[in-house]
């Protein structure tokens, strides 16, 4: 089996590559080769130097996608995107990367399929709960209409529709994953409007001050990086007939308020960490986050075997186990 991960230098892409390299297989298939691509050259997992290519490649540049799929990978992970805040601030960049790059990739798969109709790869597309827009019901079920209120959500929804159409046509075997906000994200803050959800935990755990730009009552939909990588792995092994024609899935997660996050931080790490959170309202951030979904009933994905955490304490402990420096880990 050959696997292509686009966006492999990002947090989820790098974790996915490590998970697959450690397993050495995907489902029942041995992984013979991986190709990792991103705008900067991704890191090759240890021990995979002879079985893995790492490429600096910009998917939004015409011709890049054709080169990436020329060897016809069996599974294509499309994780490359610019995040919500940046896509809202720079309309042209958002559409160029999040929409044009996606179309270039899907059309490159189409070109290979037209050359050999037996080539129908599984394409796993990372979408977002941002495809939904207010007003919301108390819980969003699998039949709720997609009406995004941000440019990022619109761009992701366009990718979902194209994935569905190309799957219907037999060009690819696509699965779109509406990822919850991934928390706690390790590393440095990014330009996502949702970045503070991780920052108010990650920075205080490390002994640093964090800024909270929204009220404690703000509610959101979360899953850990470990759960998100699990989603990506599981999506590649699903039976397409079991998924059916509706190829874009709301994924399991945890609905929690900012207050819930801080309460968990106090329980798992300690009250001194909570004291490092400084409230500084930001109307721009609130305007974006206020149009995002808060709670889901992801019955289809749950029936297909996707799983996530059940408490924010569990999400925090995943961060402490997987990503936090040992020197700053609190009691668990």
SVG drawing of the C-alpha trace seen along z (x, -y; Angstrom):
<svg xmlns="http://www.w3.org/2000/svg" viewBox="-33 -44 50 52">
<polyline fill="none" stroke="black" stroke-width="0.4" points="0.0,0.0 1.2,-3.5 0.0,-6.5 0.2,-10.2 -0.2,-12.7 -0.6,-16.3 -0.2,-18.7 2.3,-16.3 4.3,-19.1 1.3,-20.2 0.4,-19.0 -2.1,-16.3 -0.2,-15.4 3.0,-14.7 1.2,-12.7 -0.6,-10.7 2.7,-9.9 4.2,-8.8 1.1,-6.6 1.2,-4.9 5.0,-4.4 4.8,-2.8 2.0,-0.5 3.5,0.3 0.1,1.1 -3.3,-0.5 -6.2,1.9 -5.2,5.2 -2.6,3.7 1.2,3.4 2.4,-0.2 5.1,0.2 5.7,-3.5 4.7,-6.9 5.0,-10.3 4.8,-13.3 4.2,-16.8 3.6,-20.3 4.7,-23.9 7.8,-23.1 9.5,-19.7 8.0,-17.4 10.0,-15.2 10.4,-11.6 9.5,-9.2 12.5,-7.4 13.4,-4.2 11.4,-5.1 14.2,-6.9 14.2,-4.3 10.5,-4.0 9.3,-7.6 9.7,-10.7 9.4,-14.2 8.6,-17.0 8.2,-20.8 5.3,-21.4 2.5,-24.0 -0.8,-22.4 -2.2,-25.7 0.5,-26.0 -0.8,-24.4 1.0,-21.1 2.0,-20.3 -1.0,-17.9 -0.3,-16.0 3.3,-15.3 2.1,-14.2 -0.4,-11.6 1.6,-10.5 2.5,-7.2 -1.1,-6.5 -1.2,-6.3 -3.9,-3.9 -4.8,-6.4 -4.6,-10.2 -4.9,-12.3 -5.8,-15.9 -5.0,-17.9 -3.5,-21.0 -5.3,-24.3 -5.0,-27.7 -6.9,-28.1 -10.1,-30.0 -8.7,-33.3 -6.3,-33.6 -8.9,-32.6 -11.2,-35.3 -8.5,-37.9 -7.2,-37.2 -10.0,-36.2 -7.8,-35.6 -5.4,-33.4 -8.2,-31.4 -9.8,-30.6 -6.5,-29.9 -5.3,-27.4 -8.5,-25.9 -10.5,-25.8 -8.2,-25.9 -5.6,-23.6 -8.4,-21.1 -9.7,-21.2 -6.2,-20.8 -5.8,-17.6 -9.1,-16.1 -8.6,-16.8 -5.2,-15.2 -6.8,-12.1 -9.4,-12.4 -6.6,-12.5 -5.1,-9.3 -8.5,-7.7 -9.3,-8.6 -5.9,-7.1 -6.8,-3.9 -10.4,-3.5 -9.2,-0.8 -7.5,-3.6 -10.0,-4.8 -8.1,-5.8 -9.6,-6.4 -9.3,-10.1 -9.7,-11.3 -10.5,-15.0 -10.2,-17.0 -13.2,-19.3 -14.5,-21.2 -17.6,-21.8 -17.2,-25.4 -19.4,-24.2 -22.4,-24.9 -23.6,-28.3 -26.0,-29.9 -28.8,-29.8 -28.3,-26.3 -30.6,-23.8 -29.7,-22.6 -27.8,-19.7 -26.8,-19.3 -27.8,-16.0 -26.7,-14.4 -29.5,-16.1 -28.8,-19.7 -28.2,-21.9 -24.7,-23.4 -24.9,-27.2 -21.4,-28.4 -21.0,-32.0 -17.2,-32.2 -15.1,-32.1 -13.2,-29.2 -16.4,-27.2 -17.6,-28.0 -14.3,-26.8 -14.4,-23.6 -18.0,-23.0 -17.1,-23.5 -14.4,-20.8 -17.0,-18.5 -19.4,-18.9 -16.7,-18.3 -15.5,-15.2 -19.1,-13.9 -19.5,-14.5 -16.2,-12.8 -17.1,-9.9 -20.5,-9.6 -18.8,-9.6 -16.5,-6.8 -13.3,-8.9 -12.4,-8.5 -13.7,-6.8 -13.9,-9.9 -14.6,-10.4 -14.9,-13.9 -14.3,-14.4 -15.9,-17.4 -13.2,-17.6 -14.1,-19.1 -11.7,-21.8 -8.6,-19.8 -7.5,-20.5 -5.0,-20.7 -2.9,-21.5 0.8,-21.2 3.5,-23.7 3.2,-27.4 -0.1,-29.2 -1.4,-29.4 -3.7,-31.8 -6.9,-29.8 -9.7,-31.8 -10.2,-28.8 -6.5,-28.8 -7.3,-30.3 -9.2,-27.1 -5.8,-25.4 -3.8,-28.4 -5.7,-28.9 -4.6,-25.3 -1.2,-24.8 0.4,-28.1 -0.7,-27.9 0.5,-24.3 3.9,-25.6 3.8,-28.3 3.0,-31.1 0.2,-33.6 -2.7,-33.1 -5.3,-35.4 -8.9,-34.5 -10.8,-36.6 -14.3,-35.3 -16.7,-34.8 -16.5,-31.7 -20.0,-30.8 -18.8,-30.1 -19.5,-26.5 -17.6,-24.5 -17.1,-21.0 -13.7,-19.4 -11.6,-16.3 -7.9,-15.6 -5.2,-15.3 -5.0,-11.6 -8.7,-11.1 -8.3,-13.2 -5.5,-11.0 -7.7,-8.0 -10.5,-9.5 -8.0,-9.8 -6.8,-6.2 -10.3,-4.8 -11.6,-6.8 -9.1,-5.1 -10.3,-1.6 -14.1,-2.2 -16.3,-0.2 -17.6,-2.7 -20.9,-0.8 -21.5,-1.1 -20.9,-4.9 -23.4,-5.3 -23.7,-8.3 -23.5,-10.9 -19.7,-10.9 -19.1,-13.8 -19.4,-12.9 -20.0,-14.8 -17.5,-13.3 -17.8,-12.4 -16.5,-14.9 -17.1,-16.7 -19.3,-19.7 -17.8,-21.9 -17.7,-25.6 -14.7,-27.7 -15.6,-27.4 -15.6,-23.6 -12.1,-23.8 -10.8,-25.9 -12.5,-23.8 -10.7,-20.8 -7.4,-22.6 -7.8,-23.3 -8.6,-19.6 -5.9,-18.0 -3.1,-20.5 -3.9,-22.9 -5.5,-26.3 -2.2,-28.1 -2.5,-27.2 -6.1,-28.7 -4.7,-31.9 -2.5,-32.4 -5.5,-33.0 -6.1,-36.7 -9.4,-37.8 -9.1,-40.3 -12.3,-40.5 -11.8,-40.4 -15.0,-41.2 -13.4,-39.9 -12.7,-36.5 -16.1,-36.4 -17.8,-37.2 -16.2,-34.2 -16.5,-31.7 -20.1,-32.8 -21.1,-31.4 -19.7,-28.0 -21.6,-24.9 -21.6,-24.0 -23.0,-20.5 -23.6,-17.5 -25.4,-14.2 -23.0,-12.4 -25.0,-9.2 -23.7,-8.1 -20.1,-8.4 -20.6,-6.7 -22.3,-3.8 -19.4,-3.5 -16.9,-3.1 -15.5,-6.6 -14.7,-7.4 -13.5,-10.4 -13.1,-11.5 -16.0,-11.7 -14.7,-14.4 -12.3,-17.4 -10.2,-15.8 -9.6,-13.0 -8.6,-15.5 -6.2,-17.2 -4.6,-14.0 -4.1,-13.0 -2.1,-16.3 0.0,-15.6 0.7,-12.1 1.4,-12.8 2.7,-16.3 3.4,-18.3 7.1,-18.6 7.8,-16.2 9.0,-19.1 5.6,-20.7 3.3,-17.7 0.9,-18.1 -0.6,-15.3 -3.0,-13.0"/>
</svg>
